Amino acid sequence: PAIPNVFEENAEFQKLIEKSIDDGCAVKNYIVKNEFLENIDLSGLEFSKCVFENVRFVNCSFRKTDLVDVIFKGCDLSNINFSESTMNRAEFKGCKAVGIHLTSVTMNHILFSECQCNYMNLSHARLKNIDFDTVTMASSVFNETKLKQVEFEKCDLKQSEFLHTPLVDIDFCSSDISGIQVSVYDLKGVIVNVYQAAELAKLIGVRIRD
């Protein structure tokens, strides 16, 4: 993300949001640290060149937001709704985001690094140039999701769903995909290691003997 060296820091966030809504302008060049934000509706707003660090969001909504050059670092985004949002050049680092709602989002050039994202929902999302690096995302949902240049590096994807989601060129070799649910016809072109291949073979009724 293209983050500036100078921010407006820790102004009263609620007043900033109200001003952005009234003026119809983006929240830009802003950093918020070590805050507890509750019951704030950010739906439809634009955030540009912003950093959220060690922020806990409770019952907040980012639905239909536009995020460009935004960093979330060490934040708690559990159960937060980002559905139908557009994200470009954003990073999520060391965040807790259990049950985060990312349905129908459009994401490009996004990094998730060392995050806890179990039960993440990315159904109907469009993902391009996404890097999931050491992310715990067991029991997540990728149903009818479009994946292009998406990388999973050392991720926990146990019991996740990839239904009606083509997996061509997706490399799961370094990740745990045990117990995943996947449409058999969507496995074409997927990249797995020999142990994962044996597990996936069971989906088409193949039994492998030692």
N, C-alpha and C positions, 0 to 999 in steps of 0.2 A: 504493500500500500504506500501511496505517496503521502506521508505524514509530515506536516510542517514542524519546524523547530519551536514555534511559539504558539501557545494555546491560550484560550480563555479557560481558566481552571476554577472548578468548584463554585461557579456561580449557582444561584438557586435554580435547580434543574426544572422544577415545575413551572416557574415563571418564564424560563427560557422556552419551554415547550409551548406555553400559552402564546408567547410572542410570535413563535414560528407559525402557529396555526392562524393567528390574526393577520400576520403580514404575508402569509403564503410563501415564506422563504425557507431555505434549508438551514438545518442546524450544522454549522460549519466551524472547523478549527477549534474544537471544544474537547476538553478532557474532564472526565469525572472519575474521582478516586475514592475508594473506601466509603462507599455510600450504601444505604439501604433504601431502595426505591420500591414503593408499593402502590398498587391500584392506579397506575399511570397508563393512559391510553395514548400510544404513540402511532396509532394506525394512520397510514397514508402520508407520513412525514418523510422527508429526505434528510439523510445524515451523510455528510461529506467530510473526510479528513478528521475523524473523531476517534478518541481512545476512551474505552471504558475499562478501568482497572480496579480489581477487587470490589466489584459492585454486585450486590445481591438484588435481583429483580424478583418481586413477588406479585403475582396477579397483574402483570403488565402485558400489554399487547403491542407487538411490532407488525401486526398484520398489514399487508400491502405497503410496506415501507420500501424505500429505495436507499440502499446502503452502498456507498462508494468510498474506498480507501478508509475502512473502519477496522479497528482492532478491539477485540474483547479479550482481556488478559486476566486470568484468575477470577472470572465472574461466575456467579450462580445463575444460570438461565433455565433451570429445571421447569418443565411444563410451560415455558413461554411460547406464545404463538407468533411465528414468523410466516404463516401461510400466505401464499400469493405475493411474496416479496421478491424484489430483484436485488441481487448482491453482486458487486464487482470488486475484485481486489480487496477481499476481507480476510481477516485472520481470527481464529478462535484458539487461544493458547492457554492450556492448563485450566480449562473451564469445566464446571459441572453443569451438564445440560441434559439430565435424565428426563426423558419424555418430551423433549423439545419438538415442537410442531413445525415442520418444514414442508408441508404438503403444498404442491403446486408452485414451489419457488423456482426462480431462474437464477442459477449461480454460475459465475465464471471467474476463474483464477481465485480460488478459495483454499485456505489452509486450515485444517483441524489438526492440532498437535497436542498430544498428551491430554486429551479430554475424556471425561466420563459421559458418554452419550447413550447409555442403555435405553431401549424403548424409543429411540429416535424415529420419527415418521417422515420419510421422504417420498411418499407416494405421489405420483403424477408430477414429480419434479423434473427439471431439465438441468443436468449437471455437466459442466464442461471445464476441463483443466482444474480438477479438484484433487487435493492431496490429503488423504486421511492417514496421518502418521502417528502410530502408537495410540490408537483411540479404542476405548472400551465401548462397544456399541452392540452388545448382545440383545437379541429379541427386537431388533430394529426392523423397519418395514420399508422396502424399496419396491412397491408394487406399481407397475406401469410407469416406471421411471426411465428416463433417457440418460444413458451414461456415455460420455465421450471424453477420452483422455482422463479417466478417473483412476487414481492409484490408491490401493489399500496396502499400507506397509505396517506389518506387525499389529494388526487390528484384531480385536475379539468380536467376531460376527456370529457367535454361536446362536442357534435357534432363530436367526433372522430370516425374513421373507424376501425373495426376489421373484415375484410372480408376474409374468408377462413383461419381464424386463430383460431385453437382450444383453448377454454378457460377453459378446465378442471382444477380444483383446483385453478383458479385465483379468488382472493377475492377482490370484488369491494365495500364491505360494507361501508367503511369509505370515499369513493370517490364519486364525482359527475359524473354520466354517462348518464345524461339526453341527449336525442337526439342522442345517438350513433347509428352507423350503424354496424350491425353484421349479419353474416350468421346464420340463425336459427339453422342449424344442428351443428354449432360450440358452441352453448350455453350449451351443455351437460356437466354437472359437474361444471359449473360456480357457484361461491358463491356470493349471493347478499342479501340485506335486503328486507323486505316485500314491501317497497315502490318501490324499483328498480324492484322487481319481477312483480309488477303490470304494470310498464312501459314497461318491456320487453315482457310481455304477448301480448301487442298490435301488436308485430311483427308477431305473428302467428294468429292474428285475434280474440283473446280472449277479450271479453268485461266484465269488472268487475263492478258489481253494489254494492252500499253501503248497 
